[in-house]
Amino acid sequence: MHEMGIVLNLARTIDEIVEEQHIEKVAAVVLEVGEVSGIMTDLFADAWDYFKPRHPYLSESELRIETIPAVTYCSGCGREYETVRYGKICPYCGSGETWLVKGNECIIKQIEVF
C-alpha cells in the first residue's frame, strides 16, 4: 500500500510549507491525482485520515482529490486519445508508437488555510 508513503511525504511537505509561511492551521488540501497514477484514492483518503492527527497543522484538514484524465499521444498520426479507454494502441491509426502525456501525476494543487 504505497498510498501510506505518499501521504506521509505529502504531510511532511505541507508541514514545511506551513512553517515557512507561518500558517497556523490547514483547512483543506486539494490534490490532483492522475487517472493512471496507480494511487487508489479511497485508500489514499484513509491514509490521510490516519496521518493527519499526527501532524498538528493538518489535524482538522479536509482532503479533496481531483482526477487528471490520462491522455496518450501517438507519434504515428500526431493525435491524442483517452488512455484508459484505448490503452497503448492508437485508436486512429493502430500504431503502438505512443506515450503517456498526462495522467500519472500527483500534484498539490491548493492548500487552504483557516
N, C-alpha and C positions, 0 to 999 in steps of 0.2 A: 504494500500500500504506500506508494510514493507520495500520495497526497499529504501525508503527515509531514514529510520532509519539506515539501514545497510550502506548506502553511507555516512551518517553523521558520523557514528563510524569509517568507513574506512578513511574518510578525517581527522578526529582527530588523528587517529593512524599514518597516514602518516605525519601530521604536527609534531608530536612528534619525529618521526624518522628523519625528515629533520632538526629539531632543534638540535637534538643530534649529527648528522653527519655534521653539518654546511654546509648544501646544500642550494644553492640559489633558484633553480627552479627545478621542476619535469617536465620531458618531457613526460613520459608515465608511466602508471601503468598497469601491466599485472596481471589480476585476474583469478584464476581458480575457476569455478563455477560448482558444481555438477549438473548432469542432473536431479536429483530429489530433489534438494535443496529447491524448492519452489520459487526460485528467477526468476522473469520474466526479462530476460536480456534486452529486449527493454525498459522496464520501468526503469530498473537499469541505463541504459545509459542515459536516460532522466534525472533521478535524479542526476547523475554525472554532467551533463551539467548545471543543476540548481545550484548545490552546489560549483562547482569549482571556480567561480568568488568570492565567499565569503572566499576562502582560498588562500591567496597570492601565496603560493608555488605551488598551483595546477592550477592557472588561465590559463595557456597555455598548460596544460597537455592533453594527449590523454588516453582514457581508452581502453584497449584491453581485451576482455573476451575469455578465452579458456574453453571449456566444458570438464568436467571429466565424462566419461561414468559411469552409475550406474551398479554395479555388486553385485549380491546376492550369498551367499554361502548356500549350502544345507547340513545340518548335517546328513541327511538320507543317501546320497550317496557320500558326500565329494566333490561334484563338484561345480564349479561356473558357473553362467549364466547371460545373459543380463536381468537386472531388468525390464526395460521399455517394452521389448518385451514379457516377460513371467510373470511378476508380482510376487506374493508371492509363488505360487505353482511351485515346481521344474519341469522343462520340461523333465528331465531324469528319475526321479523315482516317481513323483507325490506327494512327501512329502510336507507338509506345515511347516516343521521344518527348516525354512530358516531365514536368517538375512542379512541385507544390509551390505556389506563390504566397498564399497565406492560409492560416487555419491551424497552425501548430503552436501559436504563441500563448503566453500567459503574461499579461501586462497589467500593472496597476494603472488604471485609468484616472481614478479620482480618490482623494481622501477628504471626507467631510469631517469638520470639527464642530464641537459644541461652541 
